[in-house]
Amino acid sequence: MLISPAPAPHALGHQMMIEYYGCDADILNDPVRMEQIFLNAARTSGAHVISSHFHRFQPQGVSGIVVIAESHFAVHAWPEYGYAAVDIFTCGKTIDFQTAEETMRREMASKRHVVIGEFDRGLIPPETVE
């Protein structure tokens, strides 16, 4: 008796988490520059920007988010370590993650990066998808 495989689940979203090392500290500590970088990364990847907000901490560090129609690009940066933790989350797979990652790496002047993970989120059984 042949058993057919279960249909693949439908993913509500797609996520990539990236760590950037050896970045330019002055860039990481500048909320205006970081906002420009993340807006550029979102737009060049095909995302539709809704809004953004970036905040500089004292004595250093920047956190920010770009809200996109597809979900978000988020970052927290530690300039004193040249390190930035980035999260990209999108609904579906319409955003070019590689373009976004390369744009951020280049514009933060990162010497090394690690993609912690790239995976589907919100796996819904196919029988529940309309």
C-alpha positions as CSV (number, residue, x, y, z in Angstrom):
1,M,0.0,0.0,0.0
2,L,1.4,3.4,-1.0
3,I,1.0,6.2,1.4
4,S,1.1,9.7,-0.1
5,P,3.2,12.3,1.7
6,A,1.4,14.9,3.7
7,P,1.0,18.2,1.9
8,A,3.6,20.8,2.9
9,P,2.5,23.4,5.4
10,H,1.9,27.0,4.2
11,A,4.3,29.6,5.7
12,L,2.8,32.9,6.9
13,G,6.2,34.5,7.0
14,H,9.9,34.3,6.4
15,Q,12.7,35.4,8.8
16,M,16.4,36.1,8.5
17,M,18.6,36.9,11.5
18,I,22.1,38.3,10.9
19,E,25.0,39.3,13.0
20,Y,27.4,41.9,11.7
21,Y,30.9,42.2,13.2
22,G,33.7,44.7,12.6
23,C,31.4,47.5,11.6
24,D,32.3,51.1,11.6
25,A,31.5,52.4,15.1
26,D,30.7,55.9,13.9
27,I,28.0,54.5,11.6
28,L,26.6,52.2,14.2
29,N,26.3,55.1,16.7
30,D,24.5,57.5,14.2
31,P,20.7,56.9,14.2
32,V,20.2,59.1,11.1
33,R,22.8,57.1,9.1
34,M,21.5,53.8,10.4
35,E,17.9,54.7,9.4
36,Q,19.1,55.6,5.9
37,I,20.9,52.3,5.7
38,F,17.9,50.3,6.7
39,L,15.5,52.2,4.6
40,N,17.8,51.7,1.6
41,A,18.1,47.9,2.4
42,A,14.3,47.6,2.6
43,R,13.7,49.5,-0.6
44,T,16.4,47.8,-2.7
45,S,15.1,44.4,-1.5
46,G,11.6,45.1,-2.8
47,A,9.9,45.9,0.4
48,H,7.2,48.6,0.7
49,V,8.2,51.0,3.5
50,I,5.5,52.3,5.8
51,S,7.5,54.1,8.5
52,S,10.7,54.0,10.6
53,H,12.0,54.9,14.0
54,F,15.6,54.9,15.2
55,H,16.9,55.8,18.7
56,R,20.3,56.6,20.0
57,F,21.2,55.4,23.5
58,Q,23.5,57.1,25.9
59,P,26.4,56.8,26.0
60,Q,26.2,54.8,22.8
61,G,24.2,52.4,20.7
62,V,21.3,52.5,18.3
63,S,18.1,50.5,18.0
64,G,15.7,50.9,15.1
65,I,12.9,49.5,13.1
66,V,11.6,50.0,9.6
67,V,8.0,48.9,9.3
68,I,7.3,47.5,5.9
69,A,4.0,46.4,4.4
70,E,5.4,42.9,4.5
71,S,6.5,43.2,8.3
72,H,9.8,44.7,9.5
73,F,13.6,45.2,9.4
74,A,15.0,45.7,13.0
75,V,18.4,46.3,14.4
76,H,20.3,46.8,17.7
77,A,23.9,48.1,17.5
78,W,26.7,48.1,19.9
79,P,29.3,50.6,18.4
80,E,31.8,49.9,21.1
81,Y,32.0,46.3,19.8
82,G,31.4,47.1,16.1
83,Y,28.5,44.7,16.3
84,A,24.9,44.9,15.0
85,A,22.1,42.3,15.5
86,V,19.6,42.4,12.6
87,D,16.2,40.8,12.2
88,I,14.2,40.8,8.9
89,F,10.7,39.4,9.0
90,T,8.4,39.3,6.0
91,C,5.0,37.9,5.1
92,G,5.7,35.5,2.3
93,K,8.8,35.3,0.2
94,T,8.6,38.4,-2.0
95,I,11.6,40.3,-0.4
96,D,15.1,39.6,-1.7
97,F,16.9,38.8,1.6
98,Q,20.3,38.5,-0.1
99,T,20.1,42.1,-1.5
100,A,19.0,43.4,1.9
101,E,21.8,41.6,3.7
102,E,24.5,42.7,1.2
103,T,23.2,46.3,1.4
104,M,23.4,46.4,5.2
105,R,26.8,44.7,5.2
106,R,28.3,47.1,2.7
107,E,26.8,50.3,4.2
108,M,27.7,49.4,7.9
109,A,31.2,48.6,6.6
110,S,31.0,45.1,8.2
111,K,34.2,43.0,8.0
112,R,32.4,39.8,8.9
113,H,28.8,38.6,9.1
114,V,27.0,35.4,10.2
115,V,23.5,34.5,9.1
116,I,22.1,33.0,12.3
117,G,19.1,31.6,10.5
118,E,16.8,32.0,7.6
119,F,13.5,30.1,8.0
120,D,9.8,30.0,7.5
121,R,7.5,31.1,10.3
122,G,3.9,30.5,11.1
123,L,3.6,27.1,9.4
124,I,0.0,26.5,8.9
125,P,-1.4,23.1,7.9
126,P,-2.6,23.2,4.2
127,E,-6.1,22.2,5.0
128,T,-6.6,25.5,7.0
129,V,-5.4,27.8,4.2
130,E,-8.1,29.4,2.2
